[in-house]
Amino acid sequence: MSILFLEYPKCSTCQKAKKWLEENEISFEDRHIVEQNPSAEELKQWHQKSGMPLKRFFNTSGMLYRDLGLKDKLPTMTEEEQYQLLATNGMLVKRPLIVGEDMVLAGFKPAEWEKLKS
């Protein structure tokens, strides 16, 4: 299985997630979420594949999210506007983000990640 692991290397949660992948011998392609920010088209595909609400793709605890006042703005934005916004800055995107052939996981929850082992 081909897995894309999007991370911000200084993020402690991303570091834990990467260590978990390595300890469980799960091979992955590493991508710096800020240096290679996901495009709006990638985000749209991943969102559709994930089955998650689009809001789960936003780093709601990040400073940029708060600085832009997105808590109040997101409900009035279209999905397309949200994809475009997420594509402007990797710090807006929830991380780590795992993209597999038939699933997408946002954030690091080891119990959810167990399905990567099969």
Sequence and secondary structure as in RCSB ss.txt:
>XXXX:A:sequence
MSILFLEYPKCSTCQKAKKWLEENEISFEDRHIVEQNPSAEELKQWHQKSGMPLKRFFNTSGMLYRDLGLKDKLP
TMTEEEQYQLLATNGMLVKRPLIVGEDMVLAGFKPAEWEKLKS
>XXXX:A:secstr
   EEEE TT HHHHHHHHHHHHTT   EEEETTTT   HHHHHHHHHHH S GGGGB TTSHHHHHTTHHHHGG
GS HHHHHHHHTT GGGB SSEEE SS EEES  HHHHGGGG 
